[in-house]
Amino acid sequence: MPRRPSLFAQSLNLALFGAVLGPEARRAPPRPGRRRFRRAPKPDRT
């Protein structure tokens, strides 16, 4: 089996991910806490 994921597997994964997260994200409004955390600047790794 090839080490790198095939395009088919990638698309299938993405489709599954979208099918699961799509409705959830649309149904529930984003929480302010989560948005703040996501928009926080990432610490630069040196």
Biopython code that builds the backbone (N, CA, C, O; Angstrom):
import numpy as np
from Bio.PDB.StructureBuilder import StructureBuilder

atoms = [
    (1, "MET", "N", (0.851, -1.202, 0.000)),
    (1, "MET", "CA", (0.000, 0.000, 0.000)),
    (1, "MET", "C", (0.890, 1.257, 0.000)),
    (1, "MET", "O", (1.858, 1.338, 0.756)),
    (2, "PRO", "N", (0.552, 2.228, -0.852)),
    (2, "PRO", "CA", (1.363, 3.455, -0.922)),
    (2, "PRO", "C", (1.308, 4.224, 0.398)),
    (2, "PRO", "O", (0.291, 4.245, 1.091)),
    (3, "ARG", "N", (2.428, 4.847, 0.717)),
    (3, "ARG", "CA", (2.509, 5.581, 1.980)),
    (3, "ARG", "C", (1.629, 6.830, 1.939)),
    (3, "ARG", "O", (0.904, 7.126, 2.889)),
    (4, "ARG", "N", (1.706, 7.563, 0.814)),
    (4, "ARG", "CA", (0.925, 8.798, 0.732)),
    (4, "ARG", "C", (-0.536, 8.479, 0.442)),
    (4, "ARG", "O", (-0.819, 7.580, -0.350)),
    (5, "PRO", "N", (-1.470, 9.197, 1.066)),
    (5, "PRO", "CA", (-2.894, 8.934, 0.868)),
    (5, "PRO", "C", (-3.300, 9.208, -0.575)),
    (5, "PRO", "O", (-2.897, 10.212, -1.162)),
    (6, "SER", "N", (-4.093, 8.316, -1.137)),
    (6, "SER", "CA", (-4.525, 8.495, -2.519)),
    (6, "SER", "C", (-5.551, 9.624, -2.609)),
    (6, "SER", "O", (-6.173, 10.005, -1.617)),
    (7, "LEU", "N", (-5.707, 10.139, -3.809)),
    (7, "LEU", "CA", (-6.661, 11.235, -4.014)),
    (7, "LEU", "C", (-8.074, 10.764, -3.667)),
    (7, "LEU", "O", (-8.876, 11.518, -3.116)),
    (8, "PHE", "N", (-8.359, 9.519, -3.996)),
    (8, "PHE", "CA", (-9.686, 8.969, -3.701)),
    (8, "PHE", "C", (-9.937, 8.956, -2.198)),
    (8, "PHE", "O", (-11.000, 9.358, -1.726)),
    (9, "ALA", "N", (-8.936, 8.485, -1.457)),
    (9, "ALA", "CA", (-9.075, 8.425, 0.003)),
    (9, "ALA", "C", (-9.220, 9.831, 0.578)),
    (9, "ALA", "O", (-10.010, 10.063, 1.492)),
    (10, "GLN", "N", (-8.447, 10.760, 0.029)),
    (10, "GLN", "CA", (-8.502, 12.139, 0.514)),
    (10, "GLN", "C", (-9.884, 12.738, 0.289)),
    (10, "GLN", "O", (-10.472, 13.336, 1.190)),
    (11, "SER", "N", (-10.393, 12.565, -0.935)),
    (11, "SER", "CA", (-11.709, 13.129, -1.250)),
    (11, "SER", "C", (-12.795, 12.466, -0.409)),
    (11, "SER", "O", (-13.728, 13.119, 0.057)),
    (12, "LEU", "N", (-12.654, 11.157, -0.225)),
    (12, "LEU", "CA", (-13.639, 10.424, 0.582)),
    (12, "LEU", "C", (-13.618, 10.946, 2.018)),
    (12, "LEU", "O", (-14.664, 11.178, 2.623)),
    (13, "ASN", "N", (-12.414, 11.126, 2.548)),
    (13, "ASN", "CA", (-12.256, 11.655, 3.900)),
    (13, "ASN", "C", (-12.893, 13.034, 4.014)),
    (13, "ASN", "O", (-13.614, 13.327, 4.967)),
    (14, "LEU", "N", (-12.608, 13.880, 3.015)),
    (14, "LEU", "CA", (-13.129, 15.236, 3.029)),
    (14, "LEU", "C", (-14.646, 15.227, 2.955)),
    (14, "LEU", "O", (-15.319, 15.989, 3.649)),
    (15, "ALA", "N", (-15.182, 14.347, 2.098)),
    (15, "ALA", "CA", (-16.631, 14.258, 1.950)),
    (15, "ALA", "C", (-17.277, 13.822, 3.260)),
    (15, "ALA", "O", (-18.290, 14.377, 3.685)),
    (16, "LEU", "N", (-16.672, 12.817, 3.893)),
    (16, "LEU", "CA", (-17.200, 12.325, 5.163)),
    (16, "LEU", "C", (-17.129, 13.426, 6.217)),
    (16, "LEU", "O", (-18.083, 13.666, 6.958)),
    (17, "PHE", "N", (-15.979, 14.085, 6.262)),
    (17, "PHE", "CA", (-15.773, 15.160, 7.224)),
    (17, "PHE", "C", (-16.813, 16.257, 7.031)),
    (17, "PHE", "O", (-17.426, 16.729, 7.988)),
    (18, "GLY", "N", (-17.000, 16.654, 5.773)),
    (18, "GLY", "CA", (-17.963, 17.712, 5.461)),
    (18, "GLY", "C", (-19.381, 17.289, 5.788)),
    (18, "GLY", "O", (-20.170, 18.079, 6.307)),
    (19, "ALA", "N", (-19.704, 16.037, 5.482)),
    (19, "ALA", "CA", (-21.058, 15.543, 5.732)),
    (19, "ALA", "C", (-21.358, 15.553, 7.233)),
    (19, "ALA", "O", (-22.485, 15.805, 7.658)),
    (20, "VAL", "N", (-20.320, 15.272, 8.020)),
    (20, "VAL", "CA", (-20.522, 15.217, 9.474)),
    (20, "VAL", "C", (-20.511, 16.618, 10.084)),
    (20, "VAL", "O", (-21.364, 16.955, 10.905)),
    (21, "LEU", "N", (-19.516, 17.443, 9.664)),
    (21, "LEU", "CA", (-19.363, 18.757, 10.280)),
    (21, "LEU", "C", (-20.249, 19.825, 9.650)),
    (21, "LEU", "O", (-20.638, 20.780, 10.321)),
    (22, "GLY", "N", (-20.570, 19.673, 8.368)),
    (22, "GLY", "CA", (-21.381, 20.680, 7.683)),
    (22, "GLY", "C", (-22.669, 21.015, 8.425)),
    (22, "GLY", "O", (-22.842, 22.145, 8.882)),
    (23, "PRO", "N", (-23.580, 20.042, 8.551)),
    (23, "PRO", "CA", (-24.861, 20.291, 9.235)),
    (23, "PRO", "C", (-24.671, 20.778, 10.669)),
    (23, "PRO", "O", (-25.400, 21.649, 11.143)),
    (24, "GLU", "N", (-23.688, 20.206, 11.345)),
    (24, "GLU", "CA", (-23.450, 20.606, 12.741)),
    (24, "GLU", "C", (-23.083, 22.082, 12.820)),
    (24, "GLU", "O", (-23.647, 22.836, 13.612)),
    (25, "ALA", "N", (-22.127, 22.479, 11.983)),
    (25, "ALA", "CA", (-21.657, 23.866, 12.014)),
    (25, "ALA", "C", (-22.792, 24.814, 11.630)),
    (25, "ALA", "O", (-22.907, 25.910, 12.179)),
    (26, "ARG", "N", (-23.635, 24.383, 10.677)),
    (26, "ARG", "CA", (-24.719, 25.249, 10.227)),
    (26, "ARG", "C", (-25.808, 25.353, 11.301)),
    (26, "ARG", "O", (-26.415, 26.406, 11.491)),
    (27, "ARG", "N", (-26.038, 24.237, 11.994)),
    (27, "ARG", "CA", (-27.122, 24.225, 12.977)),
    (27, "ARG", "C", (-26.758, 25.045, 14.213)),
    (27, "ARG", "O", (-27.554, 25.849, 14.695)),
    (28, "ALA", "N", (-25.535, 24.827, 14.720)),
    (28, "ALA", "CA", (-25.138, 25.513, 15.942)),
    (28, "ALA", "C", (-24.297, 26.751, 15.614)),
    (28, "ALA", "O", (-23.297, 26.641, 14.904)),
    (29, "PRO", "N", (-24.685, 27.916, 16.114)),
    (29, "PRO", "CA", (-23.889, 29.129, 15.883)),
    (29, "PRO", "C", (-22.552, 29.040, 16.603)),
    (29, "PRO", "O", (-22.469, 28.443, 17.677)),
    (30, "PRO", "N", (-21.507, 29.623, 16.032)),
    (30, "PRO", "CA", (-20.179, 29.560, 16.657)),
    (30, "PRO", "C", (-20.177, 30.274, 18.002)),
    (30, "PRO", "O", (-20.727, 31.367, 18.137)),
    (31, "ARG", "N", (-19.559, 29.649, 18.986)),
    (31, "ARG", "CA", (-19.497, 30.275, 20.317)),
    (31, "ARG", "C", (-18.401, 31.334, 20.331)),
    (31, "ARG", "O", (-17.353, 31.161, 19.710)),
    (32, "PRO", "N", (-18.649, 32.432, 21.043)),
    (32, "PRO", "CA", (-17.643, 33.507, 21.086)),
    (32, "PRO", "C", (-16.306, 33.020, 21.633)),
    (32, "PRO", "O", (-15.251, 33.460, 21.175)),
    (33, "GLY", "N", (-16.341, 32.116, 22.610)),
    (33, "GLY", "CA", (-15.107, 31.590, 23.193)),
    (33, "GLY", "C", (-14.274, 30.867, 22.149)),
    (33, "GLY", "O", (-13.059, 31.046, 22.070)),
    (34, "ARG", "N", (-14.952, 30.039, 21.340)),
    (34, "ARG", "CA", (-14.209, 29.277, 20.328)),
    (34, "ARG", "C", (-13.650, 30.206, 19.271)),
    (34, "ARG", "O", (-12.518, 30.034, 18.818)),
    (35, "ARG", "N", (-14.446, 31.197, 18.875)),
    (35, "ARG", "CA", (-13.986, 32.102, 17.836)),
    (35, "ARG", "C", (-12.758, 32.879, 18.313)),
    (35, "ARG", "O", (-11.800, 33.080, 17.567)),
    (36, "ARG", "N", (-12.814, 33.310, 19.579)),
    (36, "ARG", "CA", (-11.696, 34.077, 20.120)),
    (36, "ARG", "C", (-10.424, 33.232, 20.127)),
    (36, "ARG", "O", (-9.339, 33.709, 19.796)),
    (37, "PHE", "N", (-10.584, 31.967, 20.513)),
    (37, "PHE", "CA", (-9.425, 31.084, 20.573)),
    (37, "PHE", "C", (-8.863, 30.837, 19.172)),
    (37, "PHE", "O", (-7.649, 30.805, 18.974)),
    (38, "ARG", "N", (-9.769, 30.664, 18.203)),
    (38, "ARG", "CA", (-9.321, 30.356, 16.852)),
    (38, "ARG", "C", (-8.618, 31.559, 16.228)),
    (38, "ARG", "O", (-7.653, 31.402, 15.480)),
    (39, "ARG", "N", (-9.111, 32.773, 16.543)),
    (39, "ARG", "CA", (-8.538, 33.967, 15.925)),
    (39, "ARG", "C", (-7.290, 34.448, 16.645)),
    (39, "ARG", "O", (-6.614, 35.366, 16.180)),
    (40, "ALA", "N", (-6.983, 33.825, 17.786)),
    (40, "ALA", "CA", (-5.798, 34.247, 18.528)),
    (40, "ALA", "C", (-4.539, 33.980, 17.694)),
    (40, "ALA", "O", (-4.442, 32.943, 17.038)),
    (41, "PRO", "N", (-3.571, 34.916, 17.717)),
    (41, "PRO", "CA", (-2.329, 34.726, 16.955)),
    (41, "PRO", "C", (-1.527, 33.544, 17.482)),
    (41, "PRO", "O", (-1.428, 33.322, 18.689)),
    (42, "LYS", "N", (-0.962, 32.799, 16.552)),
    (42, "LYS", "CA", (-0.169, 31.636, 16.959)),
    (42, "LYS", "C", (1.208, 32.083, 17.439)),
    (42, "LYS", "O", (1.800, 32.982, 16.842)),
    (43, "PRO", "N", (1.726, 31.480, 18.494)),
    (43, "PRO", "CA", (3.073, 31.834, 18.957)),
    (43, "PRO", "C", (4.120, 31.421, 17.930)),
    (43, "PRO", "O", (4.096, 30.297, 17.428)),
    (44, "ASP", "N", (5.040, 32.335, 17.620)),
    (44, "ASP", "CA", (6.044, 32.003, 16.614)),
    (44, "ASP", "C", (7.066, 31.037, 17.203)),
    (44, "ASP", "O", (7.615, 31.258, 18.282)),
    (45, "ARG", "N", (7.300, 29.970, 16.466)),
    (45, "ARG", "CA", (8.300, 28.981, 16.919)),
    (45, "ARG", "C", (9.667, 29.364, 16.380)),
    (45, "ARG", "O", (9.848, 29.504, 15.170)),
    (46, "THR", "N", (10.628, 29.533, 17.277)),
    (46, "THR", "CA", (11.968, 29.936, 16.822)),
    (46, "THR", "C", (12.993, 28.883, 17.180)),
    (46, "THR", "O", (14.175, 29.045, 16.878)),
]
sb = StructureBuilder()
sb.init_structure("model")
sb.init_model(0)
sb.init_chain("A")
sb.init_seg("    ")
for serial, (resi, resn, name, xyz) in enumerate(atoms, 1):
    if name == "N":
        sb.init_residue(resn, " ", resi, " ")
    sb.init_atom(name, np.array(xyz, "f"), 0.0, 1.0, " ", f" {name:<3s}", serial, name[0])
structure = sb.get_structure()
